Amino acid sequence: MPIIQSVVRALAILDLFNEQTTELKITEISEKMQLHKSTVHSLLKTLQEAHYIEQNPDNGKYRLGMKLVERGNLVISTFDIRKMAKKYLTSLSDETGQTSHLGILDGDAGVYIDKQEGEKALIRYSRIGKRIPLHSTAIGKILLAYQTDENVAQLLDGYRFDPLTEKTITKQQDLLKELNEVKKQEYAIDNQENEQGVRCIAVPIKNHENEVLAALSISTLISNVDDKKLQQYIDLLKKIGTKLSEEVRYGYVL
């Protein structure tokens, strides 16, 4: 089946935007795409017509359009696991006062598909749809730990171990060692490895074939949650994760 080059180029333009790059000039897009400005202009015009790209009237730069929010929410709303997990996210945040997340594997990263803010939560960096590293987050470690050896090898082939803090795991052998511990203890922890001063814990959500579909997590600040309290959260998270997994198995979420 032939690949339609213009569609590939249009999708590549959308991929240029991320957390750090929210707006781009047409010259910047042209340079990154290595395409003539007139070609890029035509592609942007088409994406604008469909509302996947919009232009900031204040500075003329391009940014992602609201159509992507609409499409993204539609995709997320179809996830049965998200619907089942909602009450558990709420329960976790109500009981702990912390922010809880539900994440799934998407390519070589995790992605938040739902979250619930707790009344004591001071962590505001996360959002639904945010992609997160596998090597430095509790959710990422859970999603990676329960993969087959073959899948882990594929996911880590060429993987970038970006050092996000001084505690980030930056070597593959160290990560593999930790993944073995994750499976033994049935929870993962990110101890200031992704964000300074932040500790997160996560547990797996499994289906009727014992496959991990998602990870459930709590994010805490070290300044507010000591080791004793963190252990209480781990016990609670494992308990709730087991309940959700049982519901998933009964509902046969695929």
C-alpha positions as CSV (number, residue, x, y, z in Angstrom):
1,M,0.0,0.0,0.0
2,P,1.5,3.4,-1.0
3,I,2.3,6.0,1.6
4,I,0.8,9.5,0.9
5,Q,3.7,11.9,1.4
6,S,1.6,14.9,2.1
7,V,-0.2,13.2,4.9
8,V,3.1,12.0,6.4
9,R,4.5,15.5,6.3
10,A,1.3,17.0,7.9
11,L,1.5,14.5,10.7
12,A,5.3,15.2,11.1
13,I,4.4,18.9,11.6
14,L,2.0,18.1,14.4
15,D,4.8,16.0,16.1
16,L,7.1,19.1,16.2
17,F,5.0,20.5,19.0
18,N,5.5,19.2,22.6
19,E,5.7,20.4,26.2
20,Q,8.8,22.6,25.5
21,T,7.8,23.7,22.0
22,T,4.2,25.0,22.1
23,E,4.6,27.6,19.2
24,L,6.7,27.8,16.1
25,K,7.4,30.2,13.3
26,I,6.9,29.0,9.8
27,T,10.6,29.4,9.2
28,E,11.3,27.2,12.2
29,I,8.9,24.6,10.9
30,S,10.5,24.8,7.5
31,E,14.0,24.3,8.9
32,K,13.0,21.3,11.1
33,M,11.1,19.7,8.3
34,Q,13.8,20.5,5.7
35,L,11.1,21.7,3.3
36,H,10.7,24.8,1.3
37,K,8.6,27.5,3.0
38,S,5.9,27.5,0.3
39,T,5.4,23.7,0.8
40,V,5.2,24.2,4.6
41,H,2.7,27.0,4.1
42,S,0.4,24.8,2.1
43,L,0.5,22.1,4.7
44,L,-0.2,24.5,7.5
45,K,-3.0,26.1,5.6
46,T,-4.6,22.6,5.2
47,L,-4.2,21.8,8.9
48,Q,-5.6,25.2,9.8
49,E,-8.7,24.6,7.7
50,A,-9.3,21.4,9.6
51,H,-8.5,23.2,13.0
52,Y,-5.6,20.9,13.8
53,I,-3.3,23.9,13.7
54,E,-4.0,27.5,14.6
55,Q,-2.1,30.7,14.4
56,N,-1.5,33.0,17.3
57,P,-2.9,36.4,16.3
58,D,-0.5,38.2,18.7
59,N,2.8,36.9,17.2
60,G,1.9,35.0,14.0
61,K,3.4,31.7,15.4
62,Y,1.7,28.4,14.8
63,R,0.4,26.1,17.6
64,L,-1.8,23.0,17.9
65,G,-5.5,23.5,17.4
66,M,-8.5,22.6,19.5
67,K,-9.5,19.8,17.1
68,L,-6.7,17.7,18.7
69,V,-8.2,18.2,22.1
70,E,-11.6,17.1,20.8
71,R,-10.2,14.0,19.1
72,G,-8.0,13.2,22.0
73,N,-10.9,13.3,24.5
74,L,-12.9,11.1,22.2
75,V,-10.2,8.5,22.1
76,I,-9.6,8.6,25.9
77,S,-13.4,8.4,26.6
78,T,-13.5,5.0,24.8
79,F,-11.0,3.4,27.1
80,D,-13.0,1.0,29.4
81,I,-10.1,0.8,31.8
82,R,-10.4,4.6,32.3
83,K,-14.1,4.3,33.1
84,M,-13.5,1.5,35.6
85,A,-10.6,3.3,37.3
86,K,-12.3,6.6,37.8
87,K,-13.9,5.7,41.2
88,Y,-10.6,4.3,42.4
89,L,-8.6,7.4,41.4
90,T,-11.2,9.5,43.3
91,S,-11.0,7.2,46.3
92,L,-7.2,7.3,46.4
93,S,-7.1,11.1,46.2
94,D,-9.9,11.5,48.7
95,E,-8.2,9.2,51.2
96,T,-4.6,10.5,50.8
97,G,-5.1,14.1,49.7
98,Q,-2.6,13.4,47.0
99,T,-2.7,13.4,43.2
100,S,-3.5,10.0,41.6
101,H,-2.8,9.0,38.0
102,L,-3.8,6.3,35.5
103,G,-1.2,5.6,32.8
104,I,-0.8,3.3,29.9
105,L,2.1,2.3,27.6
106,D,2.2,4.2,24.3
107,G,5.3,3.3,22.2
108,D,8.4,3.9,24.2
109,A,6.7,6.1,26.8
110,G,3.9,6.1,29.3
111,V,1.0,8.5,28.9
112,Y,-1.5,9.7,31.5
113,I,-5.1,8.9,30.5
114,D,-6.7,10.2,33.7
115,K,-5.8,11.9,36.9
116,Q,-7.5,13.1,40.1
117,E,-6.2,16.1,42.2
118,G,-6.1,15.7,46.0
119,E,-6.9,18.5,48.3
120,K,-3.4,18.4,49.8
121,A,-1.7,18.1,46.4
122,L,0.8,20.7,45.5
123,I,2.1,18.9,42.3
124,R,0.6,20.5,39.2
125,Y,2.9,19.5,36.5
126,S,0.9,16.6,35.2
127,R,-2.0,16.6,32.8
128,I,-4.1,14.0,30.9
129,G,-2.3,13.1,27.7
130,K,1.1,14.0,29.0
131,R,3.8,11.5,27.9
132,I,6.2,10.3,30.6
133,P,9.6,8.5,30.5
134,L,9.7,4.8,31.3
135,H,13.1,4.9,33.1
136,S,12.4,7.7,35.6
137,T,8.7,7.4,36.6
138,A,6.9,4.8,38.8
139,I,4.2,4.3,36.1
140,G,6.9,3.9,33.4
141,K,8.7,1.2,35.5
142,I,5.5,-0.7,36.1
143,L,4.5,-0.6,32.4
144,L,8.0,-1.8,31.5
145,A,8.6,-4.4,34.2
146,Y,5.7,-6.7,33.2
147,Q,6.6,-6.8,29.5
148,T,8.2,-9.9,28.0
149,D,12.0,-9.9,27.8
150,E,11.6,-9.6,24.1
151,N,9.4,-6.5,24.4
152,V,11.7,-4.9,27.0
153,A,14.7,-5.4,24.7
154,Q,12.8,-3.8,21.8
155,L,11.6,-0.9,23.9
156,L,15.1,-0.2,25.3
157,D,16.8,-0.6,21.9
158,G,18.1,3.0,21.3
159,Y,16.2,4.3,24.3
160,R,17.5,7.6,25.7
161,F,18.1,7.5,29.4
162,D,17.9,11.3,29.9
163,P,19.2,12.4,33.3
164,L,16.2,14.4,34.6
165,T,17.7,14.7,38.1
166,E,20.9,13.5,39.8
167,K,18.9,10.4,41.0
168,T,17.7,9.4,37.5
169,I,18.7,5.9,36.4
170,T,20.9,6.4,33.3
171,K,22.2,2.9,32.6
172,Q,20.2,0.0,31.1
173,Q,21.6,-2.6,33.4
174,D,20.6,-0.6,36.5
175,L,17.1,-0.2,35.1
176,L,16.8,-3.9,34.4
177,K,17.9,-4.7,38.0
178,E,15.2,-2.4,39.3
179,L,12.5,-3.9,37.1
180,N,13.2,-7.3,38.7
181,E,12.6,-5.7,42.1
182,V,9.4,-4.1,40.9
183,K,8.0,-7.5,39.9
184,K,9.0,-9.0,43.3
185,Q,7.5,-6.3,45.4
186,E,4.6,-5.6,43.0
187,Y,5.0,-1.8,43.1
188,A,7.4,0.7,41.7
189,I,8.8,3.9,43.1
190,D,10.3,7.0,41.5
191,N,12.4,8.5,44.3
192,Q,13.1,12.0,42.9
193,E,14.2,10.5,39.7
194,N,11.8,12.5,37.5
195,E,11.3,15.6,39.5
196,Q,13.4,17.0,42.4
197,G,11.5,16.7,45.7
198,V,8.8,14.4,44.3
199,R,8.3,10.7,45.0
200,C,5.7,8.7,43.2
201,I,4.5,5.1,43.7
202,A,2.7,2.9,41.2
203,V,1.1,-0.5,41.0
204,P,0.0,-2.7,38.0
205,I,-3.5,-3.1,36.7
206,K,-3.9,-6.6,35.2
207,N,-6.5,-8.3,33.0
208,H,-7.9,-11.8,33.1
209,E,-4.7,-13.1,31.3
210,N,-2.5,-11.5,33.9
211,E,-1.3,-8.9,31.4
212,V,-0.6,-5.4,32.6
213,L,-3.0,-3.0,30.9
214,A,-2.2,0.1,32.9
215,A,-0.6,1.5,36.1
216,L,-2.2,3.4,39.0
217,S,0.0,5.9,40.9
218,I,0.1,8.5,43.6
219,S,2.5,11.5,43.5
220,T,3.8,13.0,46.7
221,L,6.2,15.7,47.9
222,I,9.0,14.5,50.2
223,S,8.5,17.6,52.3
224,N,4.9,16.6,53.1
225,V,5.0,12.7,53.1
226,D,7.7,10.9,55.2
227,D,8.8,7.3,54.8
228,K,6.2,5.9,57.2
229,K,3.3,7.7,55.5
230,L,4.7,6.7,52.1
231,Q,4.6,3.0,53.2
232,Q,0.9,3.4,54.2
233,Y,0.2,4.8,50.8
234,I,2.0,1.9,49.2
235,D,-0.2,-0.6,51.1
236,L,-3.3,1.4,50.2
237,L,-2.3,1.6,46.5
238,K,-1.6,-2.1,46.3
239,K,-5.0,-2.8,47.9
240,I,-6.9,-0.6,45.5
241,G,-4.8,-1.8,42.5
242,T,-5.9,-5.4,43.4
243,K,-9.5,-4.4,43.5
244,L,-9.4,-2.6,40.2
245,S,-7.6,-5.5,38.6
246,E,-10.3,-7.9,39.8
247,E,-12.9,-5.6,38.3
248,V,-11.0,-5.5,35.1
249,R,-10.7,-9.3,35.0
250,Y,-14.5,-9.6,35.6
251,G,-15.2,-7.0,32.9
252,Y,-12.7,-8.5,30.5
253,V,-11.3,-5.2,29.5
254,L,-9.0,-5.7,26.5
